[in-house]
């Protein structure tokens, strides 16, 4: 998730889909808010594959904290693949904020509106 919601208040999680599909994408590391994605490279995360990973802003997903936790327990579906550092996460969030195509609702969840 892109945020750390207050679960007791049932604040929602905000998730971003990722892809390694490079077609028509700039592969330079960093923020590409004008194109709606952030590029993570291998030097950002040793736990991932050798290809760039694109954090997509056109398909952000809101899930209530309680719903997410309950579904994870019931379906045994939650599996952490790895983590990214705070600096990289902050860079991704700042890129989301800069993207004019991202609705204010999502920015509000990130507590920036």
Secondary structure, 3 states (H helix, E strand, C coil): CCCCCCHHHCCEEEECCEECCCCCCCCCCEEECCCCEEEECHHHCCCCCCCCEEEECCCCEEEEHHHHHHHHHHHCCCCCCCCCCHHHHHHHHHHHHHCCCCCHHHHHHCCCC
